[in-house]
């Protein structure tokens, strides 16, 4: 499982980034998150490999776990021991391929998927989406009760994703999630260090910035 003093897992999205992507990744890495998951789905494998090598170097510099996404052969070639796979790819993963990785994750949207991911050898899962988010405007959020049900039905760590902000992250922690995945907030915020501090500090929810309707 991912071991870190932080419970914040950064999910990348270059399309949302407000500045130079690698500069943003370095700023995030300096905040010591639980990990950085390089999720750039629009790239070809060759393009992804070039970017992954650069992000891995940044993460290594700051001793932050880097998790690659989808491209098994690229992860193996770059000697990255952490991979996150959609369930269809996870199902096709061979036992020999699994031996290359110390961390194996998948995204799940039901208890059935969560149990399957655990049976297939995942060391953690991401469950969502929990709160309303612009990334999934047409889909209703599954909510905290859904997250709690997932946590109660697997023995591996569960990270929540979807609409999580400093104002509502306490609810995720309260039900026993290992942590929270943050994408747009960390890609778009003015200052990564300040935003990470707000995410880590539950007292922020009690401030004047807290939106009680969340």
N, C-alpha and C positions, 0 to 999 in steps of 0.2 A: 504494500500500500504506500501511497505518497506520504512521506514524513516531512513535516515542516512546522515551524512555529505559527505559520499563517494558515488560514482556512479558505483563502481566496485563490481560485484557479482562473487565470486569465485565458479567455478564448479570443484568438485574433480574428480580425476582419479588416484587411487593408482598405476596403471601400468605405469604411466608417472613420478611418484614421484622419485626424485633423492636421497632422504634420508628416514629416518624413517617417516612413514606417519603421525603419531600423532604429532611428533616433527614439521613437516612441517605445519600441521593444526594450531598448536599453534603459529608458527611464522607468519602465515597469519592473524590469529585472532588478533594478536598484532598490525597489521596495520589498524585495524578498517574498514574493508570492509563493503559494504552495506549488505552483508550476505554471508554465506557459504552454498552451496547446495551440500549435500552429495549424489552423483549420482552413487555409485558403483554398476553397473548393473550386474556384474558377480557373485555377492554374493547371496546365498539363503536368505530367509527372516530371518531365525534364525541367520545366520552369520551377516547379515546387522543390525539386532537389537542390537547385542553385540557392533558392531562398532559405531552405531548411539548413543548409550548411552554414549560412551566415547567422541565422538565429541560434543554432546550436553553439556557435562560437561565443555569442553574446551571453547565452545562458551559462555556459561553462565558466566564463569570466566572473560571473556573480554567484556561481554555485546554485543556480536555480534549475530544477528539473524541467526539461523540455520534452514535450510529448508530440510526436508526429501523428498525422492524421491520414488514414486510408491507404497510403502507398507503402505496402509492406517491403517491397524490394528496395525502395529508397531508404527506409529506416535501417534495413539490414546493411546496405552498402555504406551508410554513414555511421554505422556502429552506434545507433541510437537504441537504447534498451527500453524505450517507452513508446507505445503505439495505441492510438484510439481508432476503433473501427466501427462503422455502421454494422448492424446485426447481419445483413446479407453477406458482408465480407468476413465477419467473424465466423459465421457458419462454415465458410469454405477454407478457413485457416487450418493448415495441417499441424499435427503434433510437433513435427520437426521445426516448423516455423515458430511455434509458440516458445520453443526453448531459447530463442534469441532475445526474449523480452522479460524484464523483471516487472514491468507494469503493463497491464493490458486492460483497456477500458472500452466501453460501448455506451451509446445513448439509448435510453429506454423510455417508453411511453405507456407502459402498463406493467402490472405485477407479473404477468406471464412473461413478458420480455425480460424483465429484471431477473427472474428466476432462471430463464434460459441463459442469459449472459453469464450468470454466476456458474452455471453448470458447464459452460463452454470455457471456463478458466479465467474469467475477468477478475482482476484484483480490485477494481472499483467500477462504479457506473455513474452516469450522469442522468438525472431524471428531470423531466419537465414537459411543457413549460409551466412554471408555478404561478407567476403573476402575469398580468396583461403586459404585452410588449409590442413595440412597433414592428419587430421582426416577424411577428405572427398576428397581424391585425385581424385576419379573418377567422382565427381560431380562439375559442374561449380558453382561458387559463384553467389548468387542472387543480390548482389550489394547494394549500398546506395539508389538507386531509389526504390528498393523493400522495404527497411526498411522505407523509407519516406512514401510510400503508405500504409504500415501497420499502421504506427503512425496516419495517416490522417483518417483511417477508424475505429479506436476504441477510446474509451474515457479512457481506463485504461493505466497505465504505460507500456512501451515496453522496454525490455532490448535486445540489439543486441548480437549475438553470431557468432563466426566463423572467425578465422584468425585475431582477433583484437589484436593490439600491440600498444606500445607507439607511433609508427610512424604513425598510421592511426586512432587512437581513436578520434581525433578531428573531423573527418568526421562524426562519429556516433553522437557525441554531437551536431554538427551543424544542423542536420535535426530534432532534438528534441527528441531523445531517452532518456528514463529515466536514462539509464546507459549501461554498457557493461559487458558481461560475459567473464571471462578469465579462461581457463583451463590449457593448456600446459605451458603457460608462467609462471604462479604461481607455478605449480608443478615442473617445471624444472629449474627455475632461481636459480642463486647462492645465492642470498639474497632477501628474500621476501620484506623487507622494502624498499630496493633500487628500486626494480622493481615496487612496488606500487607507489612510489614517481614519477617515470617516467610516469606511467599511469595517474596519477592525474595532471601532469604538462603539459599543452598544449604547453608550450614553447619548450618541448623536440623535437617536430616535426620539429622545425626550426634549430635544432642543426646539427652537422656534421653526426649524426647517422641517420638522416631522409632519408628514401628511397623514392625518388620522384616518382618512378613507381607505388607505392601502391595506 
